Amino acid sequence: MTSTPTFGLIIIGDEIMSGKRQDKHLPKVIELMTARGLSLSWAEYVGDAPDRITATLVRAFQSVDVVFSCGGIGATPDDHTRQCAGRALGLPLVLHPEAKRLIQERMQDTAKEQGLPYEPDRPDNIHRLNMGVFPDGAKIIRNPYNKIPGFSCQGPAGGVVHFVPGFPVMAWPMIESVLDTHYSAHFRQNAYVEKSVIILGAMEATLTPLMESIETTHPGVKVFSLPSVDHPQWGRHIELGVKGEPDAAHRAYLALREGLAAFSLQYGPELVR
């Protein structure tokens, strides 16, 4: 890749959709990417419904995006992600030889910790090997927590989906490893800044022409408007600002403030992120 890829995130699990568990992946992935000068472009939540998971993965593989998928790669009846990835790609599922070795290693470690003999042919141990059954041609993602790997697959259009467990203690270091191993060429420290100002009591419709003008005259910079009607400190207000590369964002923000001078407005603080 020569240009910075578009990154997406898929979070899978009925426990998220029902509210039984609160999602922690989205804010953490944003944090991991921001620390590397990258940004997340989209995120999607999906319950444990195989057809819907498959359709979501088909869209990801048909894109050119880099996507992280969290959850559903275990071997219990409610884990469908591995099978859905195979369906989305039209590929058979096979036991990955390196995944098999790592899972067996993990089973040996567990038996040793419990003071028990390792019995590879025991039915539950044979079943655990299903966690290493991936679409044919998949590449593994190492799991530093318990050795049970995730996997990566590429679609026909170039889109790549990296599959990790739903457990944050496993998923987050695996996502970091994928970013640092495969996408470090796109890291840009201090490559992104937001500059904004709090405007008290204004209407977005009044400011929209100015916002459109700033985006037109400053390519690569995004203008944003975040209204609030009941903020505990500022009450009804708009946070109006720009975001982009530092130099371009600085010039656009100066133009924004000059444009705002034509209105009779009350201001709160300026914000820089």
N, C-alpha and C positions, 0 to 999 in steps of 0.2 A: 504494500500500500504506500502511495506517495502522499496522499492527502489524509488528513485526520479522519478516521472512520466515525460513523454515527453509532453511538452506543445505546443499547436498549436493555431493559430488565423485565423478566417474567417471574412472577412470584406465584407458586402453585400450592394450593391446599385448602380443603374445606374449613380447616380450623381458622384460617384468616377470614374467609368469607362469612363465617358464622359469628365472628367476634370472640371465639373461644381463646384465640391468641391474637395479640397485637403485632402487626408487621414491624420488624426492626430492620429489614434488609434495605428498603428504599433510602432512608436517611444515611445508613452506613455506606452504601454504594456511592451515593452523592459525595459523602465525605472522602472516600478513597479516591474518587476521580478528581475532585477539586484539588486535593493535595498534589496531584500529578499534572495539573493544568488541563485536565480533560473535563468533559461535561456529559451528563446523561440526557439524552434527547427524549426518551419515552419510557414508560413503565406500564405493565399490564398485570392485573390480578386475575387468576383463573382457579376455579374450584376443581375438585377431583373428578372431573367429567371427561372421560377419554376422548370423545369426539371434539369437545371444545379445546382440549389441550392440543390435540393433533392439528386442528385448524389454526390455532395460534402459532404452532411451530412451523406449519407450512408457510405462513406469511413471513416468519423470521428467516427461514431458509431461502425463500424466493427473493428476499431483499439482499442488499450488500452490507447490512448492518452487522455489528459485533454485539451479540446478545448474551447476557448471563441469565440462566434459568435456575431458580432456587426451589428445591423441593421435589418430592415424589420419585426419587431414584433408589429407594430401598427395595425390599423384596417381600413386602406384605401386600395383602389384597387391595389396599387402597393406594398403592404406589403404581402409577401408570406411566410415568414420564419416559422411561426407557423404551417401553413398547410404543408409545405415541411418537417418539423420535424416529423409530424404525419405520412406522407407517408414514410419517410425514416425508421421509426420504425415499420410501419405496425400497428399503433395504432389509435384509434378514438380520435377526439378532444372533450374535455369536459370543461365546465366552472369550474375552480378551485374554491372551496368555499372560501378560504382565499383571493385569487385574487379578487373575486367578492366583498368581504367585503372591501378590500382596495380601489378598484376602486370607490365603492359607497361612501366611506369616502372622497375620493378626490373630487367627484362631489358635495358632501355636503359642503366641504370647499370652492369650487369655487363659489357655489351659495351664500354662506354667504359673501364672499369677494365682490361679485357684488351687494349685497343687494337684492337678489332675493330669492323666495321660492325654495326649493329643490323639484323637480318633478321627482321621480324615473321612472315613467311610460312614460315620454316623449320619443318620438322615438329616438332622438339623444342620450339620456342617456342610453336607452336600447342598442343602437348600441355600445356605449363605452364599454359595458361589454365584447364585443368580444376580447378586449385586454387581458382578463383573460382566454380565451379559449386556452388550451394547450393540448399536447398529454396526454392521460390518465396515471396517475401515476407521472406526473411531480412534481418537488418541486419548490417552488417560490424563487426568489431572490429579496429581498426588495430593493426598490428604495427610497433613502433618499431625492431625489429632489422633486418628486411629487406623491409618493406612488404607481404609476402604476408599478407593479412588472415585473421582468423578470422571467425566469424559467430555470431549469436544468433537463436534461434527461440522462439516462444511457443506453448504447447499450448492445447487447448480449455478446460482447467480453469484456466488462468492460469499454469501452471508454465513457467518460462523456463530454457532450457539455453543456456549460453554455451560455444561450441566454440573451443578454442585448440590450438596444436600441442603435440606431446609434448616438444619441446625446452625445458628450463627457461629458457634465456636469452631465449626468446620468450614462453613461456607466462606467466611470473611477472609481468612488467610489464603484459601484457595483462589478467591477472586484477586487478591493482591498479587499472588504468584503469577497468575495468568497475565495480569496487566504488566507486571515488571518483566516477565519473560518475553512476551509477544508484542507489546505495544509501547515499549519505552522510547522508540524513535519518535513518538508523537507527544511525549511529555513536554510541557512548556511551563516552567515555573514562572509565576508572576505574569502569566500571559492573558489574564482576564481580570477585569475590574468592573464594579458597579458603582456609579455615582448618582445620587438622587437627593431630592429635597422634599420635605413635608410641606404641602400646600393646604391651608386650612379653609374649609368651607367652599371649595371650588367644585365645578361640575366638569366631568370628563368630556362631555360633548363640546364644551367651549374650547378645550385644550387639544382636541383631536387634530384639527388642521395643523397646529404647530408640531405635534408628534409625527404626523405623516411627512411634514417638510423635513424634519431632522433626519428621519430614516432615508429619505430620498437623497439628501445632500451629503450624507455620511455613510457610504456603503460599508457593510460589515458590522455596523453598530445597530443594536436593537434598542428601541425605546420601550419602556414599560410603564404601566400605570396601575397602581394597586390601591383601589379605594377602600375606605373603611367608614362605617357609619356610627360605631360605638366604641372607639378606642378609649381606654381608661385615662389616657394622658392628653391626647390631641382631639378627641371627639371625632366629628365628621371631618375626614381629610382624605387627601390623595398623596400617596408617595409616588412622585413622578421622577423618572430617571432614565439613564442609559447604561448599557453594558456592552463590553467588547474589549479589544486589546487596549492596553493603558493609554497610549498616545491618541489613538482614534477616539476612545471614550472621553478623554479629557477635552478634545476639541469639540466633540458633539455636545458635551455638557455645557461648555462655555456658550455654544450657540443656543442651547436650550434656555439657559438663564437670560441671555439677551432677548430671546423671543418672549419670555415670560414678563419681561419689563413692560411690554405693551398692555398688560392687564393690571387691574388694581387687585392685588392679591395679598393675603397675609401668609407669612411663612413660619414654619417650624424649623427644626435643625436640618442641616445637610448631613448625608450619610454616605460613607465610603466603605465598600466591602471588597 
